[in-house]
Amino acid sequence: MPARLSASMGAMREIQPIIHHGALVAVVIADQAIIPDAVPASDLPAVKAKCLYALEIAAGERPGPYTDAGAAAYASTIAAMRN
């Protein structure tokens, strides 16, 4: 992994890749989530939830470190709450 991706920022990397269904779908950089328009609408709620999870860790509102499994569980919880 390049050094710029492993730079520490609290409990989260400075640049946090967001993986969904095995693919890079977004990145969280400091206090911003960047989600490309190409993300299918059906995946967007889960991707946004994973980004929110990363942002909350970066802000110190949730314990870290960020993990893909933790993000997936968070997204599942949010989806269940919406239904």
C-alpha positions as CSV (number, residue, x, y, z in Angstrom):
1,M,0.0,0.0,0.0
2,P,1.4,3.4,-0.9
3,A,2.6,5.6,2.0
4,R,0.0,8.2,1.4
5,L,-2.8,5.6,2.0
6,S,-1.3,4.4,5.3
7,A,-0.8,7.8,6.8
8,S,-2.6,7.9,10.2
9,M,-5.4,10.3,11.1
10,G,-6.7,9.3,14.5
11,A,-8.2,5.9,14.1
12,M,-8.6,6.1,10.4
13,R,-6.3,6.5,7.4
14,E,-6.0,10.0,5.9
15,I,-7.5,8.5,2.7
16,Q,-10.0,5.7,3.3
17,P,-11.0,3.6,0.4
18,I,-14.7,2.4,0.5
19,I,-15.2,-1.1,-0.9
20,H,-18.6,-2.5,-1.9
21,H,-19.1,-5.9,-3.5
22,G,-15.3,-6.2,-3.8
23,A,-14.9,-2.9,-5.8
24,L,-13.6,0.5,-4.9
25,V,-16.7,2.7,-5.0
26,A,-15.8,5.8,-3.0
27,V,-13.1,7.4,-0.9
28,V,-13.3,9.4,2.3
29,I,-10.7,12.1,2.6
30,A,-10.6,13.9,5.9
31,D,-14.1,15.2,6.3
32,Q,-15.4,14.5,2.8
33,A,-16.8,11.5,1.0
34,I,-16.3,11.3,-2.7
35,I,-18.8,9.1,-4.4
36,P,-18.7,8.9,-8.2
37,D,-21.9,9.3,-10.2
38,A,-21.2,5.8,-11.7
39,V,-22.3,4.1,-8.5
40,P,-25.6,2.3,-9.2
41,A,-28.6,3.8,-7.5
42,S,-29.3,0.4,-5.9
43,D,-25.9,0.5,-4.2
44,L,-25.9,4.1,-3.2
45,P,-27.6,3.8,0.3
46,A,-25.0,1.2,1.4
47,V,-22.1,3.2,-0.1
48,K,-23.3,6.3,1.7
49,A,-23.7,4.4,5.0
50,K,-20.1,3.1,4.6
51,C,-18.8,6.6,4.0
52,L,-20.7,7.9,7.0
53,Y,-19.2,5.1,9.1
54,A,-15.7,6.2,8.0
55,L,-16.5,9.9,8.6
56,E,-17.7,9.2,12.1
57,I,-14.5,7.3,12.9
58,A,-12.4,10.1,11.5
59,A,-14.4,12.6,13.6
60,G,-13.8,10.5,16.8
61,E,-17.6,9.9,17.1
62,R,-17.1,6.1,16.7
63,P,-14.2,3.9,17.8
64,G,-11.8,2.8,15.1
65,P,-10.1,1.5,13.2
66,Y,-12.2,1.4,10.0
67,T,-12.7,-2.1,8.7
68,D,-14.7,-3.2,5.7
69,A,-16.6,-5.7,7.9
70,G,-17.5,-2.9,10.4
71,A,-18.6,-0.7,7.5
72,A,-20.8,-3.5,6.1
73,A,-22.4,-4.2,9.4
74,Y,-23.1,-0.5,9.9
75,A,-24.6,-0.3,6.4
76,S,-26.8,-3.3,7.2
77,T,-28.0,-1.8,10.4
78,I,-28.9,1.5,8.7
79,A,-30.7,-0.5,5.9
80,A,-32.7,-2.4,8.5
81,M,-33.7,0.9,10.3
82,R,-35.0,2.3,7.0
83,N,-37.2,-0.7,6.4
